[in-house]
C-alpha cells in the first residue's frame, strides 16, 4: 500500500515524459520531411530536365558506386547540356556546355 502512494506521482510523471518524448519525435520527423522537400518544384517550373530523385538520397544515391564523369556523359546524351539534380534539400543545375574558341 505504501509503495502505491509513493510511486503514483512518479508513474504519472513518467507517462507524461513518454508522451512529450513521442510528440517531440513526431514533430522532428515531420520537420525533417518538410525541410527535405522544401525546394521541390523549382527546377520543374524553370523547365530544366531533372534526374528523378529518391526520397532521402536525392538524384544520385549511388555516388560511391559509379564513375561520375562517365555518368555525366550518359546524362549529357540523355538530357542535353543542362540538367538538374537534387541532394536532400538542395536543387542544383548542372551545365556541361562545350565552348570552342
C-alpha positions in Angstrom: 0.0 0.0 0.0 2.8 2.4 0.9 4.6 1.7 -2.4 1.5 2.7 -4.4 1.3 6.0 -2.5 4.9 6.8 -3.1 5.2 5.6 -6.7 1.9 7.0 -8.0 3.2 10.6 -8.7 6.3 9.2 -10.3 4.3 7.0 -12.6 2.2 9.9 -13.8 5.3 12.0 -14.3 6.9 9.1 -16.3 3.8 8.7 -18.5 3.8 12.5 -19.2 7.6 12.3 -20.0 7.0 9.5 -22.5 4.1 11.4 -24.2 6.2 14.5 -24.5 9.1 12.4 -26.0 6.8 10.8 -28.6 5.3 14.2 -29.6 8.8 15.7 -30.0 9.9 12.8 -32.1 6.9 13.1 -34.4 7.4 16.8 -34.8 11.1 16.2 -35.6 10.3 13.7 -38.3 7.6 15.9 -39.9 10.0 18.9 -39.8 12.8 16.8 -41.5 10.4 15.7 -44.2 9.2 19.3 -44.8 12.8 20.6 -44.9 13.9 17.8 -47.3 11.1 18.7 -49.7 11.2 22.5 -49.3 12.7 23.3 -52.8 10.9 20.6 -54.8 9.3 22.0 -57.9 11.8 24.8 -58.6 13.6 23.1 -61.5 10.4 21.9 -63.0 9.0 25.5 -63.1 12.1 26.5 -65.0 11.6 23.6 -67.5 15.0 22.1 -66.6 15.1 18.4 -67.1 15.6 16.7 -63.8 17.1 13.3 -62.8 14.3 11.6 -60.8 15.2 11.8 -57.1 14.8 9.2 -54.4 13.2 10.5 -51.2 16.1 10.9 -48.8 19.2 10.5 -51.0 18.4 12.9 -53.9 19.1 12.3 -57.6 22.4 10.5 -57.2 22.1 7.9 -54.4 24.9 5.7 -55.7 27.7 8.3 -55.9 30.2 5.9 -54.4 29.3 3.0 -56.8 29.8 4.7 -60.2 32.4 6.8 -62.0 31.0 10.3 -62.1 32.4 11.6 -65.3 31.0 8.6 -67.2 27.6 9.2 -65.6 27.9 12.9 -66.7 28.5 11.7 -70.3 25.4 9.5 -70.1 23.3 12.3 -68.7 24.6 14.7 -71.3 23.4 12.4 -74.0 20.1 11.8 -72.3 19.2 15.3 -71.1 21.3 17.7 -73.1 23.8 20.3 -71.9 21.8 21.4 -68.9 20.0 19.2 -66.3 19.1 19.4 -62.7 19.9 17.2 -59.7 18.7 17.1 -56.1 20.8 16.4 -53.0 18.5 16.2 -50.0 17.0 19.7 -49.8 19.3 21.4 -52.3 18.5 21.7 -56.0 21.4 22.2 -58.4 21.7 22.9 -62.1 24.5 21.1 -63.9 25.8 22.6 -67.1 28.1 20.8 -69.5 28.5 23.3 -72.3 31.4 23.0 -74.6 33.0 26.3 -75.6 35.2 26.2 -78.7 37.3 29.3 -79.4 
